[in-house]
Amino acid sequence: MSSTLLEVTRASHEEIERFERLIVKDLQKEPSTSRERLSQNHRVRTMIDTITSTTQKLVEIYEDNDNARKDEIAALGGQTEKGTNVFNAFYDRLKEIREYHRRHPNARVIDASEEYEELLKEEPHIGFSGEEGHGKYLDMHELYNEYINSKFGKHIEYSVYLDVFSQPNHVPRNLKLTRITCLLLCQFLHPSIAFNLNEEPLQDLDRIFSKVETEFEELWADGKIEGWENKLLENGHIPSNDSVVDLDYYSTVEELMEVGPEKLKEGLAALGLKTGGTVKQRAERLFLTKLDKKHFAKGSRDVGLNGASDASQQTDDVRQIALMETKLKRICELLSETILQTKENVEKKQALTYEEMELEREEEEVQADTESDDEEQQIYNPLKLPMGWDGKPIPYWLYKLHGLGQVLYE
């Protein structure tokens, strides 16, 4: 028996109500460990996404753009071209139902309650790497390697990089417009968003970023975005104070030639212009970026149009980069506690040997498994470590740091 549009509507409403009750039932349980809380949040997130998609289908049904729902209701009421005949519509529908059950005599009514209850027992797969420690830390090693090998990167320690990657303002503006920098900025942003969704699945990032974009548009229009205050010039070029050669100190091409071929080449490369030619040709090409439109001949109309088009494109590129930086800063604010924990974990690992790190990892796994045990239950302490202020064994690295395992002989 084929499901009618009205039956699909009824079933969708039932599904939404069932998931709402499951969410309430799941949230009423207080998780005893951080892993259980994370799994609970992911289950709830999955159910919320299902409710959202089902609701979207219902909206499309009620909008009835193809009049299918309207025609079905009319047919159910017996309305035809010849008039209204409720009895004929009733018996036609009854005949269809009987025919279905005649072809499927063994069909049973399936109670979906148990199937829905099983969803509360599911352990969702969460894509954390081993370095992320089930959402405790960030894994930025791949991005760190790309940073120290980039043009604007510095050879710094990984722990220092954790403070730097959330501060894009330290990158010179002329380098921000390069393709490599834009790609690296996207690589900074996307993993951070993915980690945040894994760590806090119930957080509405779409709403947060929508607010960020609204605030960004207002500040951008007023020229108040940090690091992009002087975002435009009349010719659409990068301000001269961001260039390798400060053109404000030169009034003629001849003066600019005294800078030298290498310096001119660097200045042209920073602006994305051709770097070939003689010293004079390079100086003329670089000096043109300083001139206003009124200095160009009327016959160079095509050049002017291309320049305006390039300026408009550069303006859009600058705006997109500034917006990505703003989003990156916001996501780093949300992950500030995790970034701090990651830095502390990196500094702690630097003081441990491989064997000590393995023991530490095993201890954390055992502690996670025994977190839900009663306080009266005997604490698992195979290494005979001293007890801390919380009544649990102190970490192994702290035990070794203070030399508590050493025996002094006289």
N, C-alpha and C positions, 0 to 999 in steps of 0.2 A: 504494500500500500504506500504509494508515494506521499511524502509529507507535503501538505499544503503550505502556503505562505503564512497563513494564520497559525498553523502548528509550529512552524519554525519560529515565529514570534513568541509564542507561548513558551517553547523550550528554551529560547534564549533568555527570557526573563527568569525562568526557573534556574538556569545555570548561574546567572548573576547572583541570585539570592542565595544559592548554595555556597558559592565562593565567598560571599560576604560573611556567612555564618562560619565557614571554615577559618577565615582570617581572624574573626573574633575569638574563636575557640583556640586557635594557635597562639594568639597574643596573650591569652589568659594564663598560659603556662609560663612560669618564670624560668628561663634557662639557668642552669647551674654553672656552666662554663662559657668562656668566650667563644669557643668553637660552636657550641650549641646555639648561642645567640646569633652567630653569623649564619648558620644554617637556617635558623628560623626566619631571619630577615630575607634571605634569598627565596625561601618558600613563599613568603608573603608577597615579595616582589613579583614572582612568577604568576601568582593568582591575581594580583592587581593588573598585570599586563594582559592576562586573559579576559578580565572584566572589561578592560579598556577596548580591546579588539571586538568583543561581543557587543558592547554598547555602540561601537561605530557601525556594526552591521545593522543593529536595530534602527539607528538614525537613518541609514540608507533605505531601510524598509518603510519607515514612516514617511520619509520624503516622497516615496512612490513616484519617482520620475517617469517610470514607464507605465503607470496606472495599473500595474499587475494586482496590487492589493485592492484597489478600488473595484476592478473587474471580479476578483474572487469574492468579495463581500456581496457584490450584486448577484453573482451566480448562486451564492449560498442562500440568498433571500428569494430565489426563484425568478429573478428579473430576466426576461428575454426580450427579443425584439418584438415578439407578438404580445407581450404583456407580462404580468406577474403570475406565476404558478408555483406556490410554495410546496404543494404536495408532490409535484413532479420532481422538484429539486431534492426533496427529502428522500423519495424512493430511489432516485438515481444514486444518491450518496450511499444509501443503505445497500443497494445492489453492489456497489464498488467494494464496500467493506466485507460483505459476505463472500464475494469472489476472491478477495485477498486471503481470507481465512480458509477457504476451500483449497486454495493452492498451497497454503502453509499451515497444515493442521497441527503441527507440533510446535508452533511458535509460542514462546513463553514471554511473560512480562518480566523484564530485567529491572531489578532494584539497584539503582545507581548509588545508593547511600554508602554501601561498603566501598565502592570504587572511589568515591570522593574522600572517605575517611582514610584510605590508604595514602592519600597525598600528604597527610600530616606526618607519616612515618618516613617519607622519602628523605634521603640525604643528598641534597643538590651538589652537583660537581662545580667547584669553585676553582677557577684557573689561576691559582697562585703558584709562583715558582718557589723552588726550595729556599732561595735567598730571601724571599718575602716573608717566610715564617708564618703562613696562614694569616696574612694581613697585618702583621706587626711592623714590618719594615718595608722600605722601598728598594727595588732592584734597579739601579741606575747605571750599572757598569757599562752596558753597551753604549748608552748616550754619553757617558763620561769619556770613553775611548774616542768617540767621534768629536767631542768637544776639544780635547787636547790636541787633536790632529787637524782642527779647523784653522782658518786664517786668523780668527780673533781669539782662539783659545790659548790658554797658558798651561804649562806643565805644572800642575798643582796636584796635591794629594786628593784622593777620593773623598775624604772627610771634609776637605775645604770646598770641593765642588758641590757638595750638598747644600752649602750656603750660597753658592754662586748661581746655580742653574735657575733659581727663582727670581733672579735680578737681571733681566735682559738689558737694563739701562747702561751696563758697563760696556756693551758692544758699540763701537763707533757707528754713527748713523749711516755713513756711506757704505759700510759693509753689510748693514741690515737689508739693503735692497738687492743683494746678490741672490742667485737662485739657491746656492748651497745653504746660505743662512736661513732663507725661508723654509727650505726643506727640513733643516735641523730644528727650527722653531716648531714646526708641525710635529716632528718626532718627540719633542719635549712635551707637547700638549696632549697628544692622543694617549700615550701610556699612562699619564697622570690621571686622565679622565677614566680610563679603563680600570685603573687601580682603585680609584674612588668609588666607582660603581660596584666593584667587588667587595670593598671594605664597608661601604655604607649603601647597600642596594635600595634602601627606602628613601634616600635623599633625591629630591627632584632637581636634577642638574639642568633640565630644560628650563625650568622656571628661574633658576639662579642665573643661567647664562642670558636668558631673555632680559632680566633686570640689568645685568652687566652691559648688554648691548644698548639698552635704553639710556643708561647713564653715560656710556661712551659717546653716543651720538650728540648728547648735549655738551659734553666737555670738548669733543672734537670740533663742533661748530664754533665754540668760544676760543679754541686754540689753547686749551688748558690740560691736554694730555701730557703727563710727565715724560720728558724726553723728546716730545714732538711739538713743542710750543711754536716753533717757526717751521711749520710743516710745508709751506709752499713759498715759491718765488714767482715772479711774474712770468718767467720762462719755464717754470715747472722743474728747475734743477735743484739739486741739493744745496743748502746754504753753504757759502764758501768756508765757514769756520769748521765744517766737517770734512773739507777736502784736504788733500795732502799739501796743496799749494794755496795759500791765502791770496786770492786775486785782488783783494782790496788794496794791497800795497803796490800794485803795478798799474800804470796808466797807459802803457803802450806795449806793443808786441816785442819791441827791442828790449825793453826792461825785463820782460818775462823770459826772454831767451837766455838771460844771464843766470837763470836758475840751474841750467844744465840739462842735458838730454835725459838722464836717468830720473831726475825729479819730475820733469815734464811727463815722462812715460808713466810714472806712478800716479800723477794727478789725473791723467786721461783714463787710466785703468780704473781708478776709484769712481769716476763718473760714468763708466761703462762705454767710453768712446774708443775709437781706433787709436792705437799707440804707435803705428808705423810712421815712416817719413823722416824728413830732415828735422833738425832742431827748430828751424823757422816754421815749418809746416806744423809741427807739434805745438809750438807756442801760439800760432794763429788759431789752431783748432781749440786749444784750451781757452784762449782769450775770448773767443766767440761766446762761451758760456756766460761771460760777464755782461755782454752787451744787451741792451733793451731791444724790443722789436722795431722801434722807430729807426734804428741804425741800419736795418736791412733794406736792400733795394726793393722797389715795387715789383720788379720783374721776378723776384724770387718767391712768387706766390705759393708754388708747390712746396718749397722748403718750409715756408711758414705754416702751411697746413699740416705738413708732417710733424713739425715741431710742436704745434698745438695738440695734435693727436698723441704724440709721445708724452707731452706734459700731462695730458688727461690720464693716460695709462699709468704714468708714474704716480700721480695723485691717488689713483685707486689702489695701486700696489702698496703705497705708504700707509694708506688707511687700513688695509687688510692686515698688514704687519703689526700696526699699532693695536688693532683689535685683538689679534692673537696674543700679543704681549699682555694686554689687560686681562684676558681670560686665563692666561698662565698664572698671573699674579693671584687671581681669585682662587683658582684651584689649589695653589700652594698655600693660601691662607686656610683653606679647608683641611689641608693635609699637614698643617704646621706641626701638630703633635707627633704625627708619624715620622716626619722628616727629622725631628729632634731625637726620637727614639732610634731611628736609623743611624744617625751620627754617633750617638752614644754606643750603639752596638758595634759599629765599625771600629771606634777607638778601643773598645773592650777587646775585640778580636785581635787587634794589633799587639796586645800584651799577652796573648795566649799561644801555646804551641798547638799543633794539629791534634795531638792526643787529648789535650785539655778541651779543645773545641768540641771534639766528638763526645766526650763525657758530659759536657755542658748541654749538648743537643739531646743526648739520651735522657738526661735529667729533666729537661723541659718536656719531653714526650711523656715521661712517667708522671710528672707533675700535672700535665693536662689530663691524663687518664684518671688520676686520683683526686681531681679537684672536687668532684661531686660526692665523694665519700663523707660519711659523718665525722664530726670532730673527734668523737670517742674512738674511732677506728685507729689502729696502730699505723703510724706514718711510715711509708716506705723509705728506708734510708740505708741502702746496702753499703755505701761508702763510709758510714759512721761519721757523718759530718756534724759539726756542732749546730745547735738549734739557734735560729735567729729570733728577732723580737716578735715575729708573727707565729712562732711555734712550729716553723718548718725549717728543714735543713738549709743552711746558708749555701749560696752558689759555690761550685767547686773552684772557679777562678779566684773568688775572694778568699777561699780556704788556702789556696796556694800562694796568693799574694802576700798574706800576712805570715806565711811560714808556719802555719799551725800544725803541719804534719811532721815537722822536724823534731828529732829527739836529741837533746843535748847530753853529752857524756862528760863527766869530770875525770 
